[in-house]
Amino acid sequence: MVIVRWCLCWLVLAIGLLMLVTGQPIASLSLFGTNCPLGSTLDHSACPTADHPCLKEVEGVKSCVEDATFAPRVIILVVLMVVEILTLLGWIYYLRVYPYLIRRGWLKVRTWWKLTRMIGHRDVFKYRTFRFCGSSSTCRYKGGLDAQNRPHGWGQWLDDSFNGESLRGLWSHGVPIGPFQTREYGSSSAFTCLRVGFATCREDQWKQSAFFPKPAPLEIGVASVECCISGSFFHSFPLVRLVLPPVYPASLTDPFKTLFELMPHNAQNEPITSVVVTADSQNGLVISGHFNNNGSDRTDQVVLRAASTSTSTRAASWRSSFQTDIPTTPHVPVALQVEGWTCAANSSREAVIFIPGYNTSLEASLERFGQLLCLGDFPSHLKPICFSYPAGRIFSYYFAMKQGAAHPNTGQCLKELLLGLREGGCRDIHFMVHSMGAQASLGNLSLLAEVFLGSDPSPMRMRTVMLLNPDYPRELFVDIAYPLLRQMCHRITMYADRKDGALKWSERVHVRRVPGQLLPVTTPSLGLAVLTMITPKGYLDMDVIDTTLMENNVHAIRHNYFNINRELVDDLRDVIVLKNRASQRPRLQKREGNVYSLLMAPPCVVNS
């Protein structure tokens, strides 16, 4: 903490000042104890006075001598205590009292900061910053306002002080609530806040994960997640705030349409200037961010047109927020149009469902999912949904498995979530499953098949499945789960790490009896089966990405780094947005069969 560093700094300064005053070396100097001269010892029984506490014997004659550092030590200690107390009080005032006074309105803005409107500028203000003597900065805002002239709705703020921010996004009565993008002016540290929907079937509070998990009926809600994406990564981030607290879907008229309405995106009204067209053996041509109007699953040709278009009101107001005196060439935005296809940017047609592992609260799950979405800068047509089941605590793995991931209520709630998304207009689903979340999804494939393989006239499609360090028995996946999963999805990707410490411990929990053997044997984990995804008929039709050589942003247990490792974030984005198989992604190199490795240099390699 900053306050601790400041207090230690004052302490070191006090010791250095005492050394300078007394001339004694640091090895024989004590700021809080007695410093006896050479040849004398501390003896309070023989020398009880505070100014002469040291006993010295010269030629058999004992005498009490003074501590030469006593007087300066007292002065320095008193000054040190005063400075430390003032530092602590200043820290409390800066972090607690000062913001409270501002929120209560007891500090008048115009008087305290000497806020004045700059001459010739209607929306530019000048104020003092207290950073240097006489220094000042400017701030401005362009966008919607409420009845009290506070930022409200979509708008952009710019403050050019060192700790000021350039923030573009959604405001509510003077407070940015997300989604928004912001950058600190002096340090250039960048942050992104976005809206994430969630569905939970757990009884504990959203910030807690009970040791003995208990299932509960399905509840849905929306949260804003603010994450660091560049520069300094602050320890208090990601920061999660509830926009719509958990509610039962039956309590809302159109629950999932309401959910999507509360999940706007910063770029949802921006014109489309680029698309990626991919040739796929199953679906013909696939266009990123678009869906075919005729509902056909296969298209063999597309027509692209470039057409001038007027930028949306919100986007135009952002671009014209800060006019300069430098003449510029007028720019007419051009948007790409795909004949016979509709842009999905403003629709709720496509969703990404994230199912986390065990020992995670709903808040922790939203933090990890939000960090991935912010770093990956996922497009606006993807609606992120976090599905949180009763996940237990670190020492309640068995209970989290039986009462959480593998409980029948979890499968029913997951099916209810999918049916609700379909009613809300969602047709394409991407599953991103981490750790024990594989048991919640792969263990309930028979229920999911009723949604994706049913006879509905407009069925949902499982576009991609990403298994991130999955905690699931390998044999069970190969023999039972994979054949059914392959019927529902043609793009299955598994990210596995052969050094995953969490899955090695999980193998010791998943034991089974073998006839003829006295002791039970462990069950191989799917997340460790990098080179064994093969059957007598050949390799499984899925992509296996070996992440064992990953070193950047990887913790010791090597189980949970998919949302902060740049290579993994970009690869997951290509799977979801471009719907590319591993052979189509240039950052991957094929090793053998269906196994691929990421092309990257270790962090120790630098140019000389």
VOPA-352202 format. One record per residue (C-alpha): residue in one letter; residue number from 1; x, z, y. Coordinates in pm, whole numbers, plus 50000, padded with zeros to 5 digits. Layout:
NODE:A:NUM:X:Z:Y
...
This chain:
NODE:M:1:50000:50000:50000
NODE:V:2:50105:49938:50358
NODE:I:3:50062:50303:50455
NODE:V:4:50295:50417:50176
NODE:R:5:50565:50171:50285
NODE:W:6:50541:50292:50643
NODE:C:7:50568:50659:50539
NODE:L:8:50872:50585:50323
NODE:C:9:51025:50393:50611
NODE:W:10:50991:50692:50845
NODE:L:11:51142:50920:50577
NODE:V:12:51447:50697:50531
NODE:L:13:51488:50676:50909
NODE:A:14:51477:51057:50935
NODE:I:15:51748:51100:50669
NODE:G:16:51967:50841:50842
NODE:L:17:51919:51016:51177
NODE:L:18:52017:51353:51022
NODE:M:19:52333:51199:50875
NODE:L:20:52423:51062:51217
NODE:V:21:52367:51397:51392
NODE:T:22:52542:51623:51137
NODE:G:23:52814:51385:51017
NODE:Q:24:52758:51486:50653
NODE:P:25:52742:51229:50370
NODE:I:26:52412:51159:50205
NODE:A:27:52531:51298:49870
NODE:S:28:52556:51650:50015
NODE:L:29:52269:51623:50260
NODE:S:30:51912:51745:50210
NODE:L:31:51636:51691:50462
NODE:F:32:51409:51962:50325
NODE:G:33:51662:52203:50166
NODE:T:34:51959:52405:50287
NODE:N:35:52292:52228:50347
NODE:C:36:52574:52481:50294
NODE:P:37:52927:52404:50420
NODE:L:38:53199:52317:50170
NODE:G:39:53325:52619:49978
NODE:S:40:53002:52819:50021
NODE:T:41:52694:52865:49806
NODE:L:42:52329:52938:49877
NODE:D:43:52252:53308:49814
NODE:H:44:51930:53445:49965
NODE:S:45:51983:53794:49822
NODE:A:46:52318:53843:49993
NODE:C:47:52230:53634:50298
NODE:P:48:51858:53673:50369
NODE:T:49:51856:53523:50720
NODE:A:50:51737:53165:50763
NODE:D:51:52016:53064:51003
NODE:H:52:52297:53217:50785
NODE:P:53:52184:53161:50424
NODE:C:54:52518:53058:50270
NODE:L:55:52770:53298:50110
NODE:K:56:53140:53217:50152
NODE:E:57:53432:53408:50004
NODE:V:58:53777:53384:50168
NODE:E:59:54065:53587:50013
NODE:G:60:53819:53826:49854
NODE:V:61:53618:53875:50172
NODE:K:62:53253:53763:50149
NODE:S:63:53061:53658:50457
NODE:C:64:52739:53483:50544
NODE:V:65:52785:53151:50721
NODE:E:66:52531:52940:50897
NODE:D:67:52374:52613:50794
NODE:A:68:52502:52381:51064
NODE:T:69:52220:52138:50996
NODE:F:70:51943:52395:51035
NODE:A:71:51854:52331:51401
NODE:P:72:51861:51947:51386
NODE:R:73:51677:51956:51053
NODE:V:74:51392:52157:51203
NODE:I:75:51363:51918:51499
NODE:I:76:51378:51606:51279
NODE:L:77:51129:51751:51028
NODE:V:78:50881:51834:51303
NODE:V:79:50915:51487:51454
NODE:L:80:50885:51332:51105
NODE:M:81:50564:51523:51031
NODE:V:82:50415:51422:51366
NODE:V:83:50507:51055:51313
NODE:E:84:50374:51056:50954
NODE:I:85:50045:51212:51065
NODE:L:86:50011:50965:51352
NODE:T:87:50082:50677:51114
NODE:L:88:49815:50802:50874
NODE:L:89:49564:50849:51153
NODE:G:90:49644:50505:51293
NODE:W:91:49595:50351:50951
NODE:I:92:49258:50525:50911
NODE:Y:93:49156:50419:51261
NODE:Y:94:49259:50057:51202
NODE:L:95:49086:50018:50866
NODE:R:96:48785:50249:50902
NODE:V:97:48712:50374:51252
NODE:Y:98:48790:50053:51443
NODE:P:99:48563:49829:51229
NODE:Y:100:48291:50095:51240
NODE:L:101:48302:50108:51620
NODE:I:102:48274:49730:51634
NODE:R:103:47982:49719:51389
NODE:R:104:47798:49989:51583
NODE:G:105:47851:49802:51907
NODE:W:106:48031:50091:52075
NODE:L:107:48321:49864:52173
NODE:K:108:48195:49603:52415
NODE:V:109:48339:49268:52318
NODE:R:110:48381:49125:52666
NODE:T:111:48544:49442:52802
NODE:W:112:48764:49545:52509
NODE:W:113:48903:49200:52431
NODE:K:114:48867:49067:52787
NODE:L:115:48662:48780:52652
NODE:T:116:48611:48503:52906
NODE:R:117:48482:48147:52882
NODE:M:118:48750:47888:52951
NODE:I:119:48680:47671:53254
NODE:G:120:48558:47327:53159
NODE:H:121:48475:47422:52799
NODE:R:122:48125:47531:52707
NODE:D:123:48205:47678:52366
NODE:V:124:48572:47787:52400
NODE:F:125:48658:48150:52478
NODE:K:126:48985:48326:52560
NODE:Y:127:49063:48685:52461
NODE:R:128:49356:48924:52437
NODE:T:129:49503:48981:52090
NODE:F:130:49711:49303:52128
NODE:R:131:49985:49136:51922
NODE:F:132:50231:49108:52210
NODE:C:133:50212:49239:52560
NODE:G:134:49991:49009:52761
NODE:S:135:49931:48765:52473
NODE:S:136:49599:48588:52437
NODE:S:137:49426:48348:52200
NODE:T:138:49122:48124:52198
NODE:C:139:48823:48106:51966
NODE:R:140:48534:47862:51940
NODE:Y:141:48228:47796:51729
NODE:K:142:48017:47488:51668
NODE:G:143:47701:47499:51461
NODE:G:144:47367:47673:51419
NODE:L:145:47270:47989:51607
NODE:D:146:47006:48256:51565
NODE:A:147:46782:48405:51833
NODE:Q:148:47067:48633:51950
NODE:N:149:47313:48342:51974
NODE:R:150:47505:48453:51666
NODE:P:151:47637:48196:51414
NODE:H:152:47358:48118:51172
NODE:G:153:47332:47828:50929
NODE:W:154:47605:47568:50885
NODE:G:155:47888:47584:51136
NODE:Q:156:48260:47599:51200
NODE:W:157:48471:47869:51359
NODE:L:158:48830:47843:51484
NODE:D:159:49051:48127:51607
NODE:D:160:49412:48034:51691
NODE:S:161:49558:48386:51681
NODE:F:162:49810:48459:51402
NODE:N:163:49551:48633:51184
NODE:G:164:49267:48414:51310
NODE:E:165:49080:48185:51076
NODE:S:166:48950:47832:51072
NODE:L:167:48626:47874:50876
NODE:R:168:48372:47606:50788
NODE:G:169:48059:47691:50597
NODE:L:170:47733:47884:50588
NODE:W:171:47664:48180:50821
NODE:S:172:47392:48442:50833
NODE:H:173:47337:48622:51164
NODE:G:174:47704:48623:51258
NODE:V:175:47849:48682:50910
NODE:P:176:47993:48406:50686
NODE:I:177:47814:48437:50352
NODE:G:178:47933:48132:50163
NODE:P:179:47981:47873:50063
NODE:F:180:48270:47827:50305
NODE:Q:181:48632:47720:50327
NODE:T:182:48875:47905:50549
NODE:R:183:49243:47911:50634
NODE:E:184:49444:48177:50816
NODE:Y:185:49593:48021:51128
NODE:G:186:49936:48186:51124
NODE:S:187:50020:48216:50755
NODE:S:188:49816:47914:50635
NODE:S:189:49680:48120:50345
NODE:A:190:49364:47946:50227
NODE:F:191:49043:48084:50078
NODE:T:192:48730:47932:49931
NODE:C:193:48391:48094:49882
NODE:L:194:48128:47934:49661
NODE:R:195:47797:48022:49500
NODE:V:196:47783:48085:49125
NODE:G:197:47465:48138:48928
NODE:F:198:47460:48386:48645
NODE:A:199:47245:48489:48352
NODE:T:200:47291:48826:48186
NODE:C:201:47144:48996:47881
NODE:R:202:47318:49333:47911
NODE:E:203:47179:49673:48002
NODE:D:204:47478:49806:48202
NODE:Q:205:47534:49761:48574
NODE:W:206:47685:49438:48700
NODE:K:207:48016:49607:48791
NODE:Q:208:48041:49802:48464
NODE:S:209:48090:49729:48097
NODE:A:210:47961:50008:47873
NODE:F:211:48168:50135:47581
NODE:F:212:47863:50109:47355
NODE:P:213:47703:49781:47466
NODE:K:214:47327:49745:47457
NODE:P:215:47136:49415:47464
NODE:A:216:46863:49355:47721
NODE:P:217:46618:49079:47821
NODE:L:218:46751:48783:48014
NODE:E:219:46800:48822:48389
NODE:I:220:46924:48560:48635
NODE:G:221:47080:48574:48979
NODE:V:222:47326:48419:49224
NODE:A:223:47656:48555:49358
NODE:S:224:47908:48435:49614
NODE:V:225:48270:48446:49495
NODE:E:226:48552:48429:49750
NODE:C:227:48895:48343:49607
NODE:C:228:49250:48283:49729
NODE:I:229:49361:47927:49662
NODE:S:230:49686:47889:49859
NODE:G:231:49954:48100:50024
NODE:S:232:49926:48475:49979
NODE:F:233:49702:48595:49695
NODE:F:234:49555:48929:49805
NODE:H:235:49499:49201:49544
NODE:S:236:49139:49259:49657
NODE:F:237:49042:48901:49567
NODE:P:238:48841:48744:49409
NODE:L:239:48561:48914:49600
NODE:V:240:48208:48900:49455
NODE:R:241:47888:48962:49653
NODE:L:242:47536:48936:49517
NODE:V:243:47314:48683:49689
NODE:L:244:47024:48718:49446
NODE:P:245:47050:49041:49240
NODE:P:246:46956:49015:48871
NODE:V:247:46584:48948:48829
NODE:Y:248:46365:48854:48535
NODE:P:249:46283:48481:48539
NODE:A:250:45912:48559:48496
NODE:S:251:45912:48734:48835
NODE:L:252:45986:48406:49015
NODE:T:253:45753:48107:49049
NODE:D:254:46015:47841:48971
NODE:P:255:46308:48059:48864
NODE:F:256:46576:47797:48803
NODE:K:257:46477:47574:49092
NODE:T:258:46506:47885:49309
NODE:L:259:46844:47948:49149
NODE:F:260:46970:47601:49237
NODE:E:261:46834:47622:49593
NODE:L:262:47049:47932:49647
NODE:M:263:47361:47748:49527
NODE:P:264:47453:47505:49807
NODE:H:265:47797:47345:49817
NODE:N:266:48025:47275:50112
NODE:A:267:48059:46906:50026
NODE:Q:268:47710:46832:49897
NODE:N:269:47615:46614:50198
NODE:E:270:47946:46434:50236
NODE:P:271:47945:46057:50166
NODE:I:272:48095:45945:49834
NODE:T:273:48413:45749:49911
NODE:S:274:48564:45728:49563
NODE:V:275:48448:45731:49203
NODE:V:276:48628:45722:48870
NODE:V:277:48502:45476:48612
NODE:T:278:48604:45557:48256
NODE:A:279:48558:45344:47945
NODE:D:280:48424:45555:47660
NODE:S:281:48365:45444:47300
NODE:Q:282:48040:45640:47277
NODE:N:283:47884:45584:47620
NODE:G:284:48045:45263:47744
NODE:L:285:48122:45314:48113
NODE:V:286:48105:45663:48261
NODE:I:287:48100:45707:48640
NODE:S:288:48199:46043:48781
NODE:G:289:47923:46219:48977
NODE:H:290:47654:45960:48894
NODE:F:291:47383:45915:48635
NODE:N:292:47215:45597:48512
NODE:N:293:46867:45535:48652
NODE:N:294:46733:45375:48335
NODE:G:295:46826:45679:48126
NODE:S:296:47038:45475:47889
NODE:D:297:47327:45651:47723
NODE:R:298:47540:45335:47720
NODE:T:299:47629:45098:48004
NODE:D:300:47882:44816:47976
NODE:Q:301:47899:44697:48338
NODE:V:302:47861:44843:48688
NODE:V:303:47844:44699:49041
NODE:L:304:48009:44890:49327
NODE:R:305:47933:44828:49693
NODE:A:306:48090:44967:50010
NODE:A:307:47828:45029:50276
NODE:S:308:47848:45189:50621
NODE:T:309:47650:45506:50644
NODE:S:310:47580:45773:50898
NODE:T:311:47734:46105:50817
NODE:S:312:47499:46395:50767
NODE:T:313:47410:46612:51064
NODE:R:314:47610:46903:50930
NODE:A:315:47919:46698:50849
NODE:A:316:47902:46520:51185
NODE:S:317:47881:46849:51372
NODE:W:318:48188:46977:51187
NODE:R:319:48393:46667:51263
NODE:S:320:48298:46674:51633
NODE:S:321:48345:47049:51668
NODE:F:322:48686:47038:51831
NODE:Q:323:48728:46743:52061
NODE:T:324:49069:46669:52210
NODE:D:325:49179:46461:52505
NODE:I:326:49377:46227:52279
NODE:P:327:49201:45891:52250
NODE:T:328:49114:45795:51895
NODE:T:329:48981:45486:51726
NODE:P:330:48611:45521:51638
NODE:H:331:48571:45574:51265
NODE:V:332:48264:45454:51081
NODE:P:333:48236:45634:50747
NODE:V:334:48198:45410:50443
NODE:A:335:48024:45526:50127
NODE:L:336:48039:45379:49781
NODE:Q:337:47711:45278:49622
NODE:V:338:47672:45209:49250
NODE:E:339:47387:44973:49171
NODE:G:340:47149:45114:48914
NODE:W:341:47307:45460:48938
NODE:T:342:47213:45766:49141
NODE:C:343:47461:46004:49300
NODE:A:344:47421:46350:49149
NODE:A:345:47570:46533:49448
NODE:N:346:47237:46670:49572
NODE:S:347:47071:46710:49232
NODE:S:348:47073:46987:48975
NODE:R:349:47119:46753:48682
NODE:E:350:47454:46876:48552
NODE:A:351:47565:47236:48487
NODE:V:352:47875:47416:48360
NODE:I:353:47804:47728:48154
NODE:F:354:48091:47976:48124
NODE:I:355:48076:48236:47844
NODE:P:356:48351:48501:47890
NODE:G:357:48530:48718:47637
NODE:Y:358:48489:49085:47557
NODE:N:359:48584:49380:47779
NODE:T:360:48448:49203:48087
NODE:S:361:48175:49314:48322
NODE:L:362:47949:49064:48493
NODE:E:363:48156:49105:48810
NODE:A:364:48483:49037:48625
NODE:S:365:48333:48731:48458
NODE:L:366:48222:48592:48795
NODE:E:367:48569:48657:48938
NODE:R:368:48744:48460:48663
NODE:F:369:48496:48176:48666
NODE:G:370:48495:48158:49046
NODE:Q:371:48875:48148:49061
NODE:L:372:48877:47850:48825
NODE:L:373:48612:47665:49029
NODE:C:374:48788:47731:49360
NODE:L:375:49134:47629:49241
NODE:G:376:48995:47319:49070
NODE:D:377:48781:47218:49369
NODE:F:378:48501:47109:49140
NODE:P:379:48252:46858:49289
NODE:S:380:47914:46955:49429
NODE:H:381:47700:46795:49157
NODE:L:382:47816:47054:48902
NODE:K:383:47608:47373:48901
NODE:P:384:47817:47667:48774
NODE:I:385:47639:47925:48557
NODE:C:386:47804:48235:48409
NODE:F:387:47638:48372:48093
NODE:S:388:47726:48739:48046
NODE:Y:389:47646:48926:47724
NODE:P:390:47714:49296:47638
NODE:A:391:48096:49280:47618
NODE:G:392:48202:49642:47558
NODE:R:393:48533:49800:47654
NODE:I:394:48890:49754:47536
NODE:F:395:48855:50003:47247
NODE:S:396:48503:49901:47147
NODE:Y:397:48578:49557:47006
NODE:Y:398:48364:49608:46695
NODE:F:399:48062:49724:46898
NODE:A:400:48103:49435:47144
NODE:M:401:48103:49193:46852
NODE:K:402:47805:49339:46665
NODE:Q:403:47587:49452:46956
NODE:G:404:47700:49183:47198
NODE:A:405:47833:48842:47099
NODE:A:406:47690:48832:46746
NODE:H:407:47361:49009:46825
NODE:P:408:47045:48796:46778
NODE:N:409:46934:48880:47132
NODE:T:410:47240:48701:47273
NODE:G:411:47150:48377:47097
NODE:Q:412:46786:48397:47204
NODE:C:413:46884:48461:47567
NODE:L:414:47128:48171:47560
NODE:K:415:46853:47945:47430
NODE:E:416:46614:48079:47696
NODE:L:417:46874:48000:47961
NODE:L:418:46906:47640:47840
NODE:L:419:46530:47591:47832
NODE:G:420:46505:47729:48185
NODE:L:421:46778:47495:48306
NODE:R:422:46591:47204:48153
NODE:E:423:46276:47304:48339
NODE:G:424:46483:47318:48658
NODE:G:425:46587:46955:48612
NODE:C:426:46919:47002:48432
NODE:R:427:47000:46740:48165
NODE:D:428:47378:46751:48110
NODE:I:429:47550:47072:48000
NODE:H:430:47919:47160:47976
NODE:F:431:48019:47470:47780
NODE:M:432:48334:47660:47870
NODE:V:433:48385:47939:47616
NODE:H:434:48660:48202:47625
NODE:S:435:48773:48445:47354
NODE:M:436:48478:48635:47199
NODE:G:437:48242:48408:47386
NODE:A:438:48302:48168:47097
NODE:Q:439:48108:48404:46872
NODE:A:440:47818:48404:47121
NODE:S:441:47805:48022:47124
NODE:L:442:47936:47898:46788
NODE:G:443:47751:48173:46606
NODE:N:444:47420:48053:46753
NODE:L:445:47454:47677:46707
NODE:S:446:47133:47663:46504
NODE:L:447:46941:47785:46811
NODE:L:448:47127:47546:47041
NODE:A:449:47045:47259:46806
NODE:E:450:46676:47319:46874
NODE:V:451:46748:47237:47240
NODE:F:452:47001:46954:47207
NODE:L:453:46876:46789:46885
NODE:G:454:46504:46844:46937
NODE:S:455:46233:46584:46974
NODE:D:456:46185:46633:47348
NODE:P:457:46129:46300:47529
NODE:S:458:46405:46387:47781
NODE:P:459:46646:46603:47579
NODE:M:460:46944:46783:47719
NODE:R:461:47289:46653:47636
NODE:M:462:47590:46867:47552
NODE:R:463:47852:46668:47740
NODE:T:464:48166:46871:47671
NODE:V:465:48270:47190:47490
NODE:M:466:48591:47368:47585
NODE:L:467:48711:47650:47360
NODE:L:468:48961:47865:47549
NODE:N:469:49165:48088:47314
NODE:P:470:48857:48119:47093
NODE:D:471:48811:48439:46895
NODE:Y:472:48634:48294:46591
NODE:P:473:48725:48262:46220
NODE:R:474:48893:47928:46156
NODE:E:475:48737:47870:45814
NODE:L:476:48389:47944:45946
NODE:F:477:48440:47694:46227
NODE:V:478:48572:47414:46005
NODE:D:479:48314:47455:45728
NODE:I:480:47997:47549:45920
NODE:A:481:48020:47538:46299
NODE:Y:482:48211:47213:46355
NODE:P:483:47981:46974:46162
NODE:L:484:47676:47091:46358
NODE:L:485:47864:47108:46689
NODE:R:486:47993:46754:46642
NODE:Q:487:47635:46627:46610
NODE:M:488:47555:46769:46953
NODE:C:489:47879:46693:47139
NODE:H:490:48140:46416:47115
NODE:R:491:48400:46580:47342
NODE:I:492:48528:46904:47190
NODE:T:493:48852:47047:47329
NODE:M:494:49032:47361:47217
NODE:Y:495:49310:47530:47416
NODE:A:496:49518:47745:47182
NODE:D:497:49831:47956:47215
NODE:R:498:50027:48043:46901
NODE:K:499:50167:48354:47077
NODE:D:500:49825:48490:47176
NODE:G:501:49862:48865:47124
NODE:A:502:49491:48946:47156
NODE:L:503:49394:48705:46877
NODE:K:504:49665:48844:46651
NODE:W:505:49501:49184:46681
NODE:S:506:49161:49026:46631
NODE:E:507:49275:48885:46296
NODE:R:508:49331:49241:46177
NODE:V:509:48968:49324:46256
NODE:H:510:48821:49019:46082
NODE:V:511:48914:49113:45725
NODE:R:512:48743:49010:45403
NODE:R:513:48753:49107:45039
NODE:V:514:48906:48865:44788
NODE:P:515:48819:48902:44417
NODE:G:516:49115:49027:44222
NODE:Q:517:49295:49180:44523
NODE:L:518:49296:49550:44598
NODE:L:519:49345:49525:44975
NODE:P:520:49137:49307:45210
NODE:V:521:49304:49004:45368
NODE:T:522:49292:48896:45729
NODE:T:523:49088:48598:45844
NODE:P:524:49288:48332:46035
NODE:S:525:49171:48304:46396
NODE:L:526:49059:47970:46536
NODE:G:527:49257:48025:46857
NODE:L:528:49584:48046:46662
NODE:A:529:49515:47745:46441
NODE:V:530:49701:47488:46650
NODE:L:531:49836:47270:46368
NODE:T:532:49573:47337:46100
NODE:M:533:49259:47172:46243
NODE:I:534:49245:46939:45945
NODE:T:535:49027:46899:45637
NODE:P:536:49081:46703:45312
NODE:K:537:48906:46412:45489
NODE:G:538:49152:46418:45781
NODE:Y:539:49188:46570:46125
NODE:L:540:48877:46699:46298
NODE:D:541:48743:46474:46574
NODE:M:542:48839:46713:46851
NODE:D:543:49131:46763:47088
NODE:V:544:49365:47059:47039
NODE:I:545:49582:47145:47342
NODE:D:546:49882:47360:47253
NODE:T:547:49959:47591:47548
NODE:T:548:50231:47794:47373
NODE:L:549:50502:47666:47610
NODE:M:550:50310:47768:47923
NODE:E:551:50509:48001:48150
NODE:N:552:50356:47985:48497
NODE:N:553:50099:48256:48578
NODE:V:554:50099:48373:48215
NODE:H:555:50077:48746:48136
NODE:A:556:50247:48918:47844
NODE:I:557:49954:48906:47601
NODE:R:558:49901:48530:47669
NODE:H:559:49526:48536:47628
NODE:N:560:49367:48489:47969
NODE:Y:561:49539:48253:48212
NODE:F:562:49315:47946:48204
NODE:N:563:49177:48009:48555
NODE:I:564:49505:48051:48747
NODE:N:565:49747:47818:48571
NODE:R:566:49749:47494:48771
NODE:E:567:49807:47264:48472
NODE:L:568:49518:47412:48277
NODE:V:569:49284:47412:48578
NODE:D:570:49350:47043:48644
NODE:D:571:49311:46954:48278
NODE:L:572:48980:47138:48250
NODE:R:573:48860:46958:48562
NODE:D:574:48939:46620:48407
NODE:V:575:48748:46714:48093
NODE:I:576:48436:46817:48286
NODE:V:577:48432:46578:48582
NODE:L:578:48581:46264:48426
NODE:K:579:48472:46345:48069
NODE:N:580:48808:46220:47941
NODE:R:581:48941:46278:47594
NODE:A:582:49301:46399:47558
NODE:S:583:49432:46047:47495
NODE:Q:584:49300:45945:47840
NODE:R:585:49462:46229:48034
NODE:P:586:49815:46136:48153
NODE:R:587:49944:46495:48171
NODE:L:588:49918:46527:47791
NODE:Q:589:50150:46400:47520
NODE:K:590:50033:46350:47164
NODE:R:591:50232:46539:46902
NODE:E:592:50059:46474:46572
NODE:G:593:49703:46427:46454
NODE:N:594:49472:46575:46717
NODE:V:595:49731:46807:46877
NODE:Y:596:49856:46749:47232
NODE:S:597:50105:46926:47459
NODE:L:598:50115:46947:47837
NODE:L:599:50400:46769:48017
NODE:M:600:50569:47023:48241
NODE:A:601:50908:47171:48325
NODE:P:602:50969:47545:48283
NODE:P:603:50994:47745:48609
NODE:C:604:51367:47807:48556
NODE:V:605:51448:47435:48594
NODE:V:606:51540:47343:48953
NODE:N:607:51738:47067:49120
NODE:S:608:52099:47150:49198
